[in-house]
């Protein structure tokens, strides 16, 4: 959230407005001995996350394949919508529709690229903190990303 100050009849008025640019950035990256194609086989299906992310118990995909509902281990549900799939470049972008996570205006991209004889997995996101400080929201999302890319790189 961004705060703006305006003057109305000589008095300062503070207002807060959401902007298209999210305030917090988070990312994680890991190298794998597996090829980019092998890693893409794991992450390329929008609901494949339940097969490799240690925090996801199950994933249910909508009939049109553009929305996934993630059930978290330990409880909680995250609903995400697919924004862009780019299979040729082994990446997709998605946004959170609803979740218990301390973020709003969340948009993220996960991708894999060849690196030497293996590959590099990258997961980046932008968001505003919701119900937490920017630092706490970033710490939470860094943990989500780190756990995911480490699990992918280890397999």
N, C-alpha and C positions, 0 to 999 in steps of 0.2 A: 504494500500500500504506500502511496505517496501522499504527503501532507502539503497542502497549499495554503498560503495566507492571502486573504483578500481584505480590502478596506471598504467598509460599508458605512457611510455617513460618519467618517472619522474613527470608527471602532474597528479593531482587527477581528476578523472572523476566520477561524481555522476550519478547513474542510479536508476530508480525506476521500480520495478517489482511487479506484483500481485503474491500473494502466495496462496496456498491452504488454509492456516489458515487465516481466516478473522480477522481483528484487533479489531473489536468492538463486544461486547456481550450485549444482552439485554434480559430481562425476566420479567415475571409477574406470580403471582400465587394467586389463591383465593379458599377459601373453600366454599362449597355449602351444603345445607341440602338435596339436591337431590342426588339420588344414582349415582354412576359412570355410570351405564347403561343408566339412564335417560339423563345425560349430554352427553354421547356418541351418543345417538339418535339425539341430536341437532348438534353436531360437526362432527360426523362420515361421513356424506356425504360430499364429497369434495366441493360441491357448497352450502352446508347448511349455510355457513358463512353469507349469505345475510339475513337469518332469525334471526340471533342473534347479529351480530356486528352493533353497532349504526352508523358507518361511511359508511357502504356498502348499496347502493341503490338497486343493483341487481347483480346477478351472472349468467353468461352463461357458460355452460359446453361444452367442445368439444365432438365430437361424440364418441371418444374412452374413455372419462371420465378422461383423464390425464392432461387436461389443463383447467383452469378457467379464465374467463375474468370478473373482478370486476369493476363495475361502482360505483364511489364514490359519496356520497351525496355532492353537491356543485361543482361537476365536476371532471374529471380525470378518467383515466382507469389504472388498474393494471392487468397484465397478469402473471399468476403463473402456474408452472408445478408441478404435483405430482411426488415426488421422491420415496416415500415409504409409503405404507399403511399397518398398522399392527392393524387390527380390533380386533384381539385376545387380544392385550395389550392396546387397545383404544388409538392409536396414529397415526399420520401421519406426514410426513416430506415433505416440498415443497420448491421450489426455485422461485424467481422472475425472469421472462423473460424480462419484461419491466414495468416501472412505473415512476410516477413523484416524488416518494419518494427519499430522499437524500442518497440512498444506492446502492451499487453494490456488486456482489459476495454474494448475500443474500441467506441464507438457514435457514429454521425455522422448528421447531417441536411443535405441539400442542398435549397435551395428558390429559387424566383424569384417576385418580386412586381412589379406595375406600379410605375413611378416616373416621373412626368412623362409624356413621350411615349415613354419607353423602359421599362427595367426594372432591377431590382437583383437580382443573384445573391448568395446567402449560403450559406456552407458552414461548419458548426460541428461540433466533435467533443469528446468527453470520453474520457479513457483514463488508464491508469497507464503509467508508463515501464517498459520491460522491457529490461534489459541496457544501459541508458544513463541518464544523469541526466534529471530532469524537464525541464530546460532544453534538453538535446539532443533529447529526444523531441519536445518542443514545436516546436523549430526545424525538425525533419524534417517534421512534419505541417503546420506553417505553410507550408513550401515546396510541399508537395503541393497544399494548398488554394489558395495564391496562384497557382500555375501554372495550375490548373484554372479558377478564376474569370476570370483574365486572358484565357485562351484563349476562353472563352465570350463574354466581353464584347467581344472584338476581332472576332468573326465577325459 
